[in-house]
Amino acid sequence: MQPDDERPADPDATASDLDRADPVDPDARKHAEALRRDREKAERAAQKEAARAEKDRERARKDAEKAQRDRDRAARAAEKEAERLRAEQERAVREVEREADRAEREAQRAALDAQLAAQRAARQVERARLRALAAREPGDEEAGPDLPPGLAVLWRPAPVGRRGPRPGLTVAGIAEAAIALADADGLGAVSMARVAERLGVTTMALYRYVSSKDDLLAVMLDAALAEAVTPAGEPGAGDAAGAVAPDDVPAWRAALERWCADQLDLARRHPWAVQTPAAAALPGPARVAFLERGLRALDGTPLSWSERTAVVGRLSLHLLAEGQVVAAEAQAERASAAAAQEADGGAPGPAAHPALVDYASLLRAVTDPQEHPVLAQALDAGAFDADSVAEDDEGRPDWGLRLVLDGVAAVVARAEARAAGAG
């Protein structure tokens, strides 16, 4: 056993215990005092740490409470915003409903106004008709039924010398002046003012005969078409009975070929004739006579009337498209001739076919033989060039027109076969 003075001091012993245990040893007392101070210091540190932990817990609790208050505040703000948006949507819906109701009322009011305006216009037209009937002179009853203004100017030009000063113009003279202007400068140059200036009268004087530019274009087109109509009483080239055809060509086909050729000649002489708006293509005297000639070309065929009108209609559509090409070619030739004349008499070069040559050049520029082998072969063969649609050596119509007429021939053959079977 160790001696009492060499045993370590008990760290848990108090100073009084140490005094009682060994009141004489000063080192033991110092050691015990140091231990006591360390223990007190540790206790104070533990107390401070516990206080700090308590403060942290209190701060965390307050932060949690603040976060909860913030969440509550955000929830209330979101609820208020949602309520505000709902209120705005409801207001917008009510506003749209009010606007729709207002628009419906306005539409109903406009419909009623339009109905009243139509009734007033009908009454005014009726009053004008009654006044016209009351003002008719003896013999006016033979003038025929009332016609719209555009047709009336074609079929019943303004009477000369009926009342007031004798007019110095005629519808035919106005049409002639307008045609000359269109032939020289194109359809865009034609206006009521320019035609009046060419005739040496005021524009208002022109309105006594043609009430609008559409009427002016209508009389121009009918006057130009009259050049292609055979005068009444003469055997026409379009008559099946009067057509001179080769031995292998039926009379009706020769007559239709001549009928088509005359229309293409019209487009060549007056390129603007195929550029007029649809409003100008009214059934005037020349147009009706030309339609008569086309139907007469099918006399002697077994086609029904509906088939004959269908043939003439389809040919007219084909000729309208082909006439635009012919007109463009004629305009190009005139422009080339004018340019050559301006260049001190230089000879004009051959006119290019605008619808085919330019298109063929464009196709060649974009066609890839690897991706478009068939189209490339057609281009190499010249199928899109201008001379591919030229007339044949006998002067017959182009291939497109022959294709249409071959179809008509097939229809005629079927009708003849039906007639032979019925007989």
C-alpha positions in Angstrom: 0.0 0.0 0.0 1.1 3.6 -0.7 1.6 6.0 2.1 -1.2 8.4 2.8 0.8 11.4 1.6 1.4 9.8 -1.8 -2.3 8.9 -2.6 -3.9 11.1 -5.3 -6.4 13.7 -4.1 -10.1 12.9 -4.7 -11.3 15.3 -7.2 -14.8 15.1 -5.8 -13.6 16.0 -2.3 -14.5 19.3 -0.8 -12.1 21.7 0.9 -13.5 20.9 4.4 -13.0 17.2 3.7 -9.4 17.8 2.6 -8.9 19.9 5.7 -10.2 17.2 7.9 -8.3 14.5 6.0 -5.0 16.2 5.9 -5.0 19.6 7.5 -1.2 19.8 7.4 -0.4 19.2 3.6 -0.4 22.5 1.8 0.0 21.0 -1.7 -3.1 18.9 -1.2 -5.0 22.0 -0.2 -3.7 23.8 -3.4 -4.7 20.9 -5.5 -8.1 20.7 -4.0 -8.6 24.4 -4.4 -7.7 24.1 -8.1 -10.1 21.3 -8.5 -12.8 23.4 -6.8 -12.1 26.3 -9.1 -12.2 24.1 -12.2 -15.5 22.5 -11.1 -17.0 25.9 -10.5 -15.8 27.1 -13.8 -17.2 24.1 -15.5 -20.5 24.6 -13.7 -20.6 28.2 -14.8 -19.7 27.2 -18.4 -22.5 24.5 -18.3 -24.9 27.1 -17.0 -23.9 29.5 -19.7 -24.3 26.8 -22.3 -27.7 25.8 -21.0 -28.7 29.5 -21.1 -27.4 29.8 -24.6 -29.3 26.7 -25.6 -32.4 28.1 -24.0 -31.9 31.3 -25.9 -31.4 29.3 -29.2 -34.5 27.4 -28.5 -36.4 30.6 -27.7 -35.1 32.2 -30.9 -36.0 29.1 -32.9 -39.5 29.2 -31.4 -39.8 32.8 -32.3 -38.5 32.2 -35.8 -41.0 29.4 -36.2 -43.8 31.6 -35.0 -42.7 34.4 -37.4 -42.5 31.9 -40.3 -46.0 30.7 -39.4 -47.2 34.3 -39.4 -45.5 34.9 -42.7 -47.2 31.8 -44.2 -50.5 32.9 -42.8 -50.0 36.4 -44.2 -49.0 34.9 -47.6 -52.0 32.6 -47.6 -54.3 35.5 -46.8 -52.6 37.6 -49.6 -53.0 34.7 -52.1 -56.6 34.3 -51.1 -57.2 38.0 -51.6 -55.4 38.0 -55.0 -57.5 35.0 -56.0 -60.6 36.8 -54.9 -59.5 39.9 -56.8 -58.9 37.8 -60.0 -62.3 36.1 -59.7 -63.9 39.5 -59.3 -62.1 40.8 -62.3 -63.0 37.8 -64.4 -66.6 38.1 -63.3 -66.5 41.8 -64.3 -64.9 40.9 -67.6 -67.6 38.3 -68.3 -70.3 40.7 -67.4 -68.7 43.3 -69.7 -68.5 40.8 -72.6 -72.1 39.8 -72.1 -73.1 43.5 -72.1 -71.0 44.1 -75.2 -72.5 41.0 -76.9 -76.0 42.3 -76.0 -75.1 45.7 -77.3 -73.7 44.2 -80.6 -76.8 42.1 -81.0 -79.0 45.1 -80.6 -76.9 47.1 -83.0 -77.0 44.2 -85.5 -80.8 44.0 -85.2 -81.0 47.7 -85.6 -78.7 47.5 -88.7 -80.8 44.7 -90.1 -83.9 46.7 -89.6 -82.3 49.8 -91.2 -81.1 47.7 -94.1 -84.6 46.3 -94.5 -86.1 49.7 -94.4 -83.5 51.0 -96.9 -84.3 48.1 -99.2 -88.0 48.8 -99.0 -87.4 52.5 -99.6 -85.1 51.7 -102.6 -87.8 49.3 -103.9 -90.4 52.0 -103.6 -88.1 54.5 -105.4 -87.4 52.0 -108.2 -91.1 51.3 -108.5 -91.9 55.0 -108.6 -89.2 55.5 -111.2 -90.6 52.7 -113.3 -94.1 54.1 -113.0 -92.8 57.5 -114.0 -90.9 56.0 -116.9 -94.0 54.2 -118.0 -96.1 57.4 -117.8 -93.5 59.3 -119.7 -93.2 56.7 -122.6 -94.1 58.0 -126.0 -96.2 56.0 -128.4 -94.2 53.1 -129.8 -91.9 52.7 -126.8 -93.7 49.5 -125.8 -91.9 47.8 -128.6 -88.5 48.6 -127.1 -88.5 45.4 -125.1 -88.3 44.6 -121.4 -86.4 46.7 -118.9 -82.7 45.9 -118.7 -80.0 46.7 -116.1 -77.9 49.8 -117.0 -74.9 47.7 -118.2 -77.0 45.7 -120.6 -79.2 48.7 -121.6 -76.3 50.6 -122.9 -75.3 47.6 -125.1 -78.8 46.8 -126.5 -80.6 50.2 -126.4 -78.1 53.0 -126.7 -79.3 56.5 -125.6 -81.8 57.9 -128.1 -80.6 60.8 -130.1 -82.6 64.0 -130.4 -85.5 62.8 -128.2 -85.5 65.7 -125.7 -83.2 68.6 -125.1 -80.2 69.5 -127.2 -79.0 67.0 -129.8 -76.1 64.9 -128.3 -72.9 65.2 -130.2 -71.7 61.7 -129.3 -72.7 58.1 -129.9 -72.0 54.9 -127.9 -70.2 53.5 -131.0 -68.0 56.5 -131.2 -67.2 56.4 -127.5 -66.3 52.7 -127.9 -64.1 53.4 -130.9 -62.1 56.1 -129.1 -61.7 53.9 -126.0 -60.5 50.9 -128.2 -57.9 53.1 -129.9 -56.7 54.3 -126.5 -56.4 50.7 -125.1 -54.7 49.5 -128.3 -52.1 52.2 -128.0 -51.4 52.3 -124.2 -53.1 49.3 -122.7 -56.2 48.7 -120.7 -54.8 50.6 -117.7 -54.8 53.8 -119.7 -58.5 53.7 -120.3 -60.5 56.0 -118.0 -63.6 58.1 -118.4 -61.5 61.3 -118.3 -59.0 60.2 -120.9 -61.7 59.0 -123.3 -63.6 62.3 -122.8 -60.3 64.2 -123.5 -59.7 62.1 -126.7 -63.3 63.0 -127.9 -62.9 66.6 -127.0 -65.8 66.7 -124.5 -66.1 66.9 -120.7 -66.2 63.8 -118.5 -69.7 64.6 -117.4 -70.8 64.7 -121.0 -69.5 61.1 -121.4 -71.6 60.0 -118.4 -74.8 60.8 -120.4 -74.0 57.7 -122.5 -72.1 55.3 -120.3 -72.8 55.5 -116.5 -69.5 53.9 -115.3 -66.2 52.6 -116.4 -67.6 49.0 -116.3 -70.2 50.1 -118.9 -67.4 51.7 -120.9 -65.4 48.4 -120.9 -68.5 46.5 -121.8 -69.2 48.6 -124.9 -65.5 48.4 -125.9 -65.4 44.6 -125.6 -68.6 44.1 -127.5 -67.5 46.5 -130.3 -64.2 44.6 -130.6 -65.9 41.3 -130.6 -68.2 42.5 -133.4 -65.1 42.4 -135.7 -65.1 38.6 -135.4 -68.8 38.2 -136.0 -70.0 37.6 -139.6 -72.5 40.2 -140.7 -76.1 39.0 -140.6 -77.3 37.3 -143.8 -73.8 36.3 -145.0 -72.7 32.6 -144.8 -70.2 32.6 -141.9 -67.0 30.7 -141.6 -68.5 29.4 -138.3 -71.6 27.9 -140.0 -71.3 24.2 -140.3 -73.1 24.5 -143.7 -70.8 27.2 -145.0 -67.5 25.9 -143.7 -65.0 24.7 -146.2 -63.2 21.7 -144.6 -60.7 19.2 -145.9 -62.1 15.8 -146.9 -61.0 14.2 -143.6 -62.3 17.0 -141.3 -66.0 17.1 -140.5 -67.8 20.4 -141.3 -68.6 21.1 -137.6 -65.0 20.8 -136.6 -63.8 23.1 -139.4 -66.5 25.6 -138.3 -65.4 25.4 -134.6 -61.7 25.7 -135.6 -62.6 28.9 -137.5 -64.7 30.1 -134.5 -61.7 29.6 -132.2 -59.2 31.1 -134.5 -61.3 34.3 -134.8 -61.3 34.7 -131.0 -57.5 34.2 -130.9 -57.1 36.8 -133.7 -59.2 39.1 -131.6 -56.8 38.7 -128.7 -53.9 39.3 -131.0 -55.4 42.5 -132.5 -56.7 43.8 -129.1 -54.6 42.2 -126.3 -56.7 44.1 -123.7 -59.8 42.2 -124.7 -58.8 39.2 -122.6 -57.7 41.4 -119.7 -61.1 43.0 -119.0 -62.8 42.3 -115.7 -65.7 39.8 -115.5 -68.1 42.7 -115.0 -67.4 43.8 -118.6 -68.2 40.4 -120.2 -71.9 41.1 -120.5 -74.1 39.4 -123.2 -74.1 42.3 -125.7 -75.2 42.0 -129.3 -71.8 40.9 -130.6 -71.3 38.3 -127.8 -74.8 36.9 -128.3 -74.2 36.7 -132.1 -70.8 35.0 -131.5 -72.5 32.5 -129.2 -75.1 31.9 -131.8 -72.3 31.2 -134.3 -70.6 28.7 -132.0 -73.8 26.8 -131.5 -74.6 26.9 -135.2 -71.3 25.3 -135.9 -72.6 22.1 -134.3 -75.7 22.0 -136.5 -76.1 18.6 -138.1 -74.4 16.7 -135.2 -76.5 14.4 -133.0 -75.4 16.3 -129.8 -78.2 17.4 -127.5 -78.6 21.1 -126.7 -77.0 20.7 -123.3 -74.0 18.9 -124.9 -73.7 21.7 -127.5 -73.7 24.4 -124.9 -71.2 22.4 -122.8 -68.9 22.1 -125.9 -69.1 25.9 -126.6 -68.5 26.7 -122.9 -65.4 24.4 -122.5 -64.0 25.8 -125.7 -64.5 29.4 -124.4 -62.6 28.6 -121.2 -59.8 27.1 -123.2 -59.7 30.1 -125.5 -59.7 32.5 -122.6 -56.5 31.0 -121.2 -54.9 30.6 -124.7 -56.0 34.2 -125.6 -54.1 35.6 -122.6 -50.9 33.9 -123.9 -51.5 35.2 -127.4 -52.2 38.7 -126.0 -49.0 38.6 -124.0 -47.1 37.5 -127.1 -48.6 40.3 -129.2 -47.8 42.9 -126.5 -44.2 41.6 -126.4 -43.9 41.8 -130.2 -45.2 45.4 -130.2 -42.8 46.4 -127.4 -39.9 44.8 -129.3 -41.0 46.6 -132.5 -41.3 49.9 -130.6 -37.9 49.5 -129.0 -36.3 48.7 -132.4 -37.9 51.7 -134.0 -36.5 53.9 -131.2 -33.0 52.4 -131.9 -32.8 54.0 -135.4 -34.6 51.3 -137.3 -32.9 48.3 -135.9 -34.6 45.0 -136.8 -36.7 43.6 -134.0 -35.6 40.2 -132.8 -38.1 37.2 -132.6 -40.6 37.6 -129.9 -40.3 35.1 -127.0 -43.4 33.1 -126.0 -43.9 34.7 -122.5 -45.8 31.8 -120.9 -43.6 29.0 -122.1 -40.0 30.1 -122.8 -39.6 32.0 -119.6 -41.2 29.1 -117.7 -39.0 26.6 -119.4 -35.9 28.6 -118.5 -37.0 28.8 -114.9 -37.7 25.0 -114.8 -34.2 24.3 -116.2 -32.7 26.5 -113.5 -34.3 24.6 -110.7 -34.7 21.0 -112.0 -32.3 18.4 -110.7 -32.0 15.4 -113.1 -31.3 13.2 -110.1 -34.5 14.2 -108.2 -36.7 15.0 -111.2 -35.5 12.6 -114.0 -38.8 12.6 -116.0 -39.1 16.4 -115.9 -35.5 16.7 -117.0 -36.1 14.4 -120.0 -39.1 16.5 -121.0 -37.0 19.7 -120.8 -34.2 18.1 -122.8 -36.8 17.1 -125.4 -38.0 20.7 -125.6 -41.5 19.9 -124.4 -41.8 23.2 -122.6 -40.3 25.4 -125.4 -42.3 27.8 -127.5 -42.2 25.8 -130.7 -43.6 22.8 -129.0 -47.1 24.3 -129.3 -46.8 25.9 -132.8 -49.3 25.1 -135.5 -48.6 22.1 -137.7 -47.5 22.3 -141.3 -51.1 22.5 -142.5 -51.9 25.5 -140.4 -54.2 23.6 -138.1 -54.8 24.9 -134.5 -52.3 24.2 -131.8 -52.1 20.9 -130.1 -54.0 22.0 -127.0 -57.0 23.0 -129.1 -56.8 19.9 -131.2 -56.8 17.9 -128.0 -60.1 19.6 -126.9 -61.6 19.2 -130.4 -60.6 15.5 -130.4 -62.6 15.1 -127.2 -65.6 16.8 -128.8 -65.2 14.4 -131.8 -65.3 11.5 -129.4 -68.5 12.8 -127.9 -70.0 13.4 -131.4 -69.0 9.8 -132.4 -70.7 8.4 -129.3 -73.9 10.4 -130.0 -73.8 9.2 -133.7 -73.5 5.6 -132.4 -76.5 6.1 -130.1 -78.5 7.6 -132.9 -77.6 4.7 -135.2 -78.5 2.2 -132.5 -81.8 3.9 -131.9 -82.6 3.9 -135.6 
